[in-house]
Amino acid sequence: ENSEGEYSGHGGRAHRGLPEEVGTEVAIFTRTGVTRIMRYAFRLAQSRPRKLLTVVTKSNAQRHGMVMWDEIAADVAREFPDVTWDKMLVDAMTVRMTLHPASLDTIVATNLHADILSDLAGALAGSLGVAPTANIDPERRFPSMFEPIHGSAFDITGKGIANPVASFWTAAQMLEHLGEGEAAARLMAAVEQVCAEGIMTPDVGGTANTREVTQAVIRAIAEG
Protein backbone atom coordinates (compact mmCIF):
# COMPACT_ATOMS: atom_id res chain seq x y z
CA GLU A 1 0.00 0.00 0.00
CA ASN A 2 2.05 2.94 -1.22
CA SER A 3 -0.11 6.01 -0.66
CA GLU A 4 -0.18 5.83 3.14
CA GLY A 5 1.79 4.15 5.92
CA GLU A 6 5.35 5.13 6.66
CA TYR A 7 5.92 6.94 3.35
CA SER A 8 3.08 9.45 3.61
CA GLY A 9 5.52 12.31 4.27
CA HIS A 10 3.81 13.50 7.46
CA GLY A 11 6.24 14.86 10.04
CA GLY A 12 9.03 17.38 10.31
CA ARG A 13 12.08 18.65 12.16
CA ALA A 14 12.34 21.18 14.94
CA HIS A 15 15.31 22.93 16.61
CA ARG A 16 17.53 22.18 13.61
CA GLY A 17 21.22 22.00 14.39
CA LEU A 18 20.75 22.16 18.14
CA PRO A 19 21.45 19.28 20.55
CA GLU A 20 17.72 18.90 21.22
CA GLU A 21 16.80 18.70 17.50
CA VAL A 22 13.79 16.47 16.89
CA GLY A 23 12.75 14.69 13.70
CA THR A 24 9.34 13.03 13.39
CA GLU A 25 8.09 10.64 10.70
CA VAL A 26 4.44 9.83 11.25
CA ALA A 27 2.90 6.77 9.60
CA ILE A 28 -0.63 7.47 8.38
CA PHE A 29 -3.26 4.75 8.14
CA THR A 30 -6.87 5.38 7.10
CA ARG A 31 -9.69 2.87 7.21
CA THR A 32 -10.43 3.65 3.56
CA GLY A 33 -6.86 3.04 2.40
CA VAL A 34 -6.26 -0.09 4.46
CA THR A 35 -9.62 -1.61 3.51
CA ARG A 36 -8.90 -0.94 -0.16
CA ILE A 37 -5.52 -2.72 -0.16
CA MET A 38 -6.85 -5.61 1.95
CA ARG A 39 -9.75 -6.22 -0.43
CA TYR A 40 -7.38 -6.05 -3.39
CA ALA A 41 -5.03 -8.55 -1.72
CA PHE A 42 -7.79 -10.98 -0.81
CA ARG A 43 -9.24 -10.78 -4.33
CA LEU A 44 -5.81 -11.43 -5.82
CA ALA A 45 -5.24 -14.39 -3.50
CA GLN A 46 -8.71 -15.68 -4.37
CA SER A 47 -7.82 -15.64 -8.07
CA ARG A 48 -4.66 -17.72 -7.58
CA PRO A 49 -4.66 -21.54 -7.33
CA ARG A 50 -3.53 -21.76 -3.70
CA LYS A 51 -5.92 -19.05 -2.42
CA LEU A 52 -3.35 -18.19 0.25
CA LEU A 53 -2.63 -14.73 1.70
CA THR A 54 -0.10 -13.60 4.30
CA VAL A 55 -0.71 -10.24 5.99
CA VAL A 56 2.55 -8.60 7.08
CA THR A 57 2.36 -6.45 10.21
CA LYS A 58 4.35 -5.02 13.12
CA SER A 59 1.47 -4.52 15.53
CA ASN A 60 3.49 -5.74 18.50
CA ALA A 61 5.50 -2.51 18.34
CA GLN A 62 3.39 -0.12 16.24
CA ARG A 63 0.34 -0.22 18.45
CA HIS A 64 -2.03 2.16 16.72
CA GLY A 65 -1.91 2.18 12.92
CA MET A 66 -0.68 -1.41 12.58
CA VAL A 67 -3.22 -2.70 15.09
CA MET A 68 -5.92 -1.09 12.95
CA TRP A 69 -4.28 -2.71 9.92
CA ASP A 70 -4.64 -6.12 11.59
CA GLU A 71 -8.24 -5.49 12.62
CA ILE A 72 -9.28 -4.46 9.11
CA ALA A 73 -7.53 -7.52 7.66
CA ALA A 74 -9.63 -9.73 9.94
CA ASP A 75 -12.81 -7.85 8.99
CA VAL A 76 -12.15 -8.14 5.24
CA ALA A 77 -11.21 -11.81 5.58
CA ARG A 78 -14.85 -12.59 6.46
CA GLU A 79 -15.80 -11.54 2.91
CA PHE A 80 -13.50 -14.22 1.47
CA PRO A 81 -14.20 -17.49 3.29
CA ASP A 82 -12.45 -19.49 0.57
CA VAL A 83 -9.12 -17.69 1.13
CA THR A 84 -6.72 -19.08 3.72
CA TRP A 85 -4.80 -16.31 5.43
CA ASP A 86 -2.26 -15.81 8.18
CA LYS A 87 -0.48 -12.92 9.85
CA MET A 88 3.27 -12.50 10.17
CA LEU A 89 5.43 -9.89 11.91
CA VAL A 90 7.70 -8.28 9.33
CA ASP A 91 10.96 -9.34 11.01
CA ALA A 92 9.80 -12.95 11.23
CA MET A 93 8.65 -12.65 7.62
CA THR A 94 12.24 -12.20 6.44
CA VAL A 95 13.12 -15.52 8.05
CA ARG A 96 10.09 -17.26 6.56
CA MET A 97 10.81 -15.91 3.08
CA THR A 98 14.40 -17.10 3.31
CA LEU A 99 13.91 -20.51 4.89
CA HIS A 100 10.35 -21.47 3.85
CA PRO A 101 9.45 -19.57 0.67
CA ALA A 102 7.15 -22.36 -0.50
CA SER A 103 4.85 -21.57 2.43
CA LEU A 104 3.97 -18.21 0.84
CA ASP A 105 1.91 -17.12 -2.13
CA THR A 106 0.23 -13.68 -2.00
CA ILE A 107 1.58 -11.13 0.48
CA VAL A 108 0.13 -7.77 1.56
CA ALA A 109 2.17 -5.18 3.44
CA THR A 110 2.63 -1.45 4.01
CA ASN A 111 4.87 0.60 1.75
CA LEU A 112 7.95 0.40 3.98
CA HIS A 113 7.59 -3.29 4.82
CA ALA A 114 6.84 -4.31 1.25
CA ASP A 115 9.66 -2.12 -0.08
CA ILE A 116 12.12 -4.14 1.96
CA LEU A 117 10.49 -7.54 1.43
CA SER A 118 10.15 -7.10 -2.34
CA ASP A 119 13.91 -6.54 -2.65
CA LEU A 120 14.46 -9.66 -0.55
CA ALA A 121 12.10 -11.57 -2.84
CA GLY A 122 14.05 -10.40 -5.89
CA ALA A 123 17.32 -11.51 -4.34
CA LEU A 124 15.86 -14.88 -3.40
CA ALA A 125 14.68 -15.29 -6.99
CA GLY A 126 18.25 -14.74 -8.13
CA SER A 127 18.45 -11.03 -8.92
CA LEU A 128 16.60 -7.74 -8.67
CA GLY A 129 16.83 -7.85 -12.45
CA VAL A 130 13.94 -10.31 -12.67
CA ALA A 131 11.41 -8.58 -10.41
CA PRO A 132 8.48 -6.59 -11.85
CA THR A 133 6.39 -4.01 -10.04
CA ALA A 134 3.24 -2.00 -10.55
CA ASN A 135 1.45 0.90 -8.88
CA ILE A 136 -2.20 0.00 -9.41
CA ASP A 137 -5.34 2.01 -8.81
CA PRO A 138 -7.79 -0.76 -7.85
CA GLU A 139 -10.78 1.39 -8.75
CA ARG A 140 -9.21 2.24 -12.16
CA ARG A 141 -10.09 5.90 -11.77
CA PHE A 142 -6.57 6.86 -12.84
CA PRO A 143 -3.90 5.14 -14.96
CA SER A 144 -1.72 2.59 -13.19
CA MET A 145 2.08 2.66 -13.49
CA PHE A 146 4.33 -0.30 -14.27
CA GLU A 147 8.13 -0.46 -13.97
CA PRO A 148 10.91 -2.93 -13.08
CA ILE A 149 11.50 -3.03 -9.35
CA HIS A 150 15.17 -2.08 -9.74
CA GLY A 151 14.32 1.30 -11.28
CA SER A 152 16.75 2.93 -13.68
CA ALA A 153 19.93 1.18 -12.42
CA PHE A 154 22.19 4.09 -13.36
CA ASP A 155 25.26 2.24 -12.06
CA ILE A 156 25.17 -0.15 -15.02
CA THR A 157 23.83 2.17 -17.71
CA GLY A 158 25.43 1.51 -21.11
CA LYS A 159 27.27 -1.63 -20.02
CA GLY A 160 24.87 -4.00 -21.76
CA ILE A 161 24.50 -6.23 -18.72
CA ALA A 162 21.11 -5.10 -17.39
CA ASN A 163 18.66 -7.97 -17.10
CA PRO A 164 15.64 -7.20 -19.31
CA VAL A 165 13.47 -9.91 -17.70
CA ALA A 166 12.08 -7.48 -15.13
CA SER A 167 10.95 -5.18 -17.95
CA PHE A 168 9.31 -8.06 -19.82
CA TRP A 169 7.58 -9.33 -16.68
CA THR A 170 6.42 -5.80 -15.87
CA ALA A 171 4.98 -5.52 -19.40
CA ALA A 172 3.16 -8.81 -18.84
CA GLN A 173 1.62 -7.42 -15.64
CA MET A 174 0.50 -4.35 -17.56
CA LEU A 175 -1.07 -6.50 -20.27
CA GLU A 176 -2.94 -8.52 -17.63
CA HIS A 177 -4.18 -5.29 -16.04
CA LEU A 178 -5.44 -4.12 -19.43
CA GLY A 179 -7.34 -7.38 -19.95
CA GLU A 180 -4.85 -8.80 -22.46
CA GLY A 181 -4.31 -12.09 -20.64
CA GLU A 182 -3.43 -14.08 -23.75
CA ALA A 183 -0.73 -11.61 -24.77
CA ALA A 184 0.67 -11.57 -21.23
CA ALA A 185 0.85 -15.37 -21.16
CA ARG A 186 2.58 -15.44 -24.55
CA LEU A 187 5.21 -12.95 -23.39
CA MET A 188 5.90 -14.83 -20.17
CA ALA A 189 6.10 -18.16 -22.01
CA ALA A 190 8.76 -16.64 -24.26
CA VAL A 191 10.72 -15.34 -21.27
CA GLU A 192 10.57 -18.72 -19.53
CA GLN A 193 11.70 -20.48 -22.72
CA VAL A 194 14.69 -18.20 -23.16
CA CYS A 195 15.76 -18.55 -19.53
CA ALA A 196 15.38 -22.33 -19.72
CA GLU A 197 17.70 -22.31 -22.73
CA GLY A 198 20.35 -20.57 -20.61
CA ILE A 199 20.25 -17.26 -22.46
CA MET A 200 20.65 -15.02 -19.41
CA THR A 201 22.57 -11.98 -18.21
CA PRO A 202 25.51 -12.22 -15.74
CA ASP A 203 23.43 -11.31 -12.65
CA VAL A 204 21.72 -14.71 -12.86
CA GLY A 205 24.78 -16.69 -13.95
CA GLY A 206 24.57 -16.23 -17.71
CA THR A 207 26.95 -14.79 -20.28
CA ALA A 208 24.52 -13.04 -22.64
CA ASN A 209 24.15 -9.28 -22.79
CA THR A 210 20.94 -7.27 -22.63
CA ARG A 211 20.52 -7.11 -26.40
CA GLU A 212 21.04 -10.87 -26.86
CA VAL A 213 18.43 -11.76 -24.22
CA THR A 214 15.99 -9.27 -25.71
CA GLN A 215 16.48 -10.59 -29.25
CA ALA A 216 16.01 -14.16 -28.01
CA VAL A 217 12.71 -13.24 -26.34
CA ILE A 218 11.52 -11.49 -29.50
CA ARG A 219 12.34 -14.61 -31.54
CA ALA A 220 10.52 -16.83 -29.05
CA ILE A 221 7.41 -14.63 -29.26
CA ALA A 222 7.49 -14.71 -33.05
CA GLU A 223 7.92 -18.48 -33.13
CA GLY A 224 5.24 -19.03 -30.49
N, C-alpha and C positions, 0 to 999 in steps of 0.2 A: 504494500500500500504506500504509494510514493507521493501523496499530496498532504499527508499529515505526519503524525508520529514525531520522531526525533529530528526530522529534516524540515520542519515547518518554518524555521527561521524566526521563531519567537524567543526573544531574550535580549540580552545586551550586556554592556560593560559599564561599570561605574568606578570613579576614583582612579582613572587610568594613570599608570606609571607610579602610583603610590603603593606603599607596602600593603595597604588594606584593599587594593584593587579587587573587584568582584566581577566575575563573568558568569552569566546565566544562560542556559540553553534549555528551553522549556519544550517538552514533547506535548503535542496537541493531539487529542483523540476526540472525535465526535461520534455520537451514536450513528449518524447518517453515514459517515465515511467508513467506520468499522463494519457496520451491517452490510454495506455495499461490497466490500472486499470479501467478507465471509460468504455471502451468497454466491459471489463469483467463484470463489474457491470450491465451495461445495458442489456447485453446478459442474465445474470442470472435473472434479473428482468423480462425480456421478457419470460423466460421459466416458470415463476411462475404464478399461476392463476390470481393474482391481477394486474400483470404487473405494479408494483409501485416501484419507486426508490426515496430515499432521499439522496441528496448529502450534506455531512457535511462539513462546511467551517469555517473560521474565517477571512474572507477577509476584514472585517471592521477594523481589527487591524493589520493583516499581509498583507501588501498592495502590495507585489510583488509576491512571490510564490503562495499564496492562491488566489490572483486575477487571476493569470494564471490558477490555478486549476479550478476556476469557469468558466473561458472563454472556457477552453477545454471541460468541462462538457456540456456547451451549444452547442459547435460544434458537439460533439459526439451524443448528443440527437437528432440531425437532422437525424441521420442514423437509429433511432428507433422511428418512428412516433407513433407506437402502445404502447409505454411505457409512462405512466404518471410519471412525475418527479417533485420534488420540492427541494428547497435549504434551509438549516437550519444552523444557527450559532451554534457552538458546545455547548456553554453555554445554549442556549435556547433548544437545543436538549435534554439535561439532564432533563429538565422540561417536554418536550413532551413525552419522554420515560416513565417517572414516572406517569404522569397524563393521557396521551392519547396513550398508547402503541398500541391500535388497529388501530391507524392512520398510522402505519408504516409497512413496509414489508421488502424490501431490502434496505440496507444502505451502502454507500461507504464513506470512510474517510481515512485520513492520518494515519500513524502508531501511533503517539501519541494520536490523537483524538480517534481512534478506540480502542486503548489499554485501555483507560479509559472507553469508552462507552460499550465495550464488557464485562467488569467486572460489570458494572451497569446492563447490560442485564441479566447476570448470576444471580445477586442478585434478580432482579425483577422476574426471573423465579423460585426463591426459594433457589438457592444455586449455588456457582461456581462449585459444584460437578456434575452439569448436562450439563455444557457447553462444546461443542467440538470446536476444531479449526484446521485450516489447513494452511500451507504455500504452495501455489500452483503456479507453473510455467504455466501461461496460454498457452504458446506456446509448452509446453511439451518437451522442449529441455533437461531438467534435471528432476530428480525425485522430486516429491512434498513430503512434510513432514506433518504428521498428529499427533496431540497430544491433550490431554485434556487441556483446557484453564488454569486450575489451576496449571499445571506443576507437579513437583514431590511431593509437599505437605509434606516436610520433618517433619513438626511439628506434623503430625499424623501418621508417619510411624510406622507400627507394631501394631497399636491399633485396627485394624479391623473395623474402622468406616468410611474409605474413601468410597465415593460414586462412584461405578463403572460405573454409567450411562454415564458420560462424555467420558469414554474410549469406551464404546459400540457405542455411537453416533459418536465419532471420527472414529471408524472403519467403520461405515455405510457411512460416508462421503468419506472415502478412497475407499470403494467398488464402490460407485457411480462414483468417479473419474476414476476408472479402468474399467468402463463400466459394472459393475455387479449390475445393478439396482434392479434386482429381489432379489438377496441376501441381498442387503442393506435394501430393504423394509421388508424382512422377519425378519431381526435383529431388526429393529425399531418396528415392530409389537410386537415382543416378549417383548421388553423393555416397551412399552406402556401397554401391558397386565399385566406385573409384577407390574408396578407402580399402575395401576388401582386396583389391588388386595391388595394394601397396603403394599407390601413387599418392604420397603424402609429403607435407612440408617437414622441416627438421624438428619443429617443436613436438611432434608426435612420432619421432623416430624415422622419418622418411628422408629422402634426398632430393625430392622434386622442389621446384620453386613455385611461386604463386601462379605464374602464367601457365605452367605445365599442369598443375592441378585444375585450374579453371578450364583449360582447353579439354582436359580429359572428361570433366563433368559435362561440358557442352556436347562432346561426342556421345557420351552415354545417354543424354537426353534425346539427341537426334536419332540414335539407334533404338531407343526404347519406344 
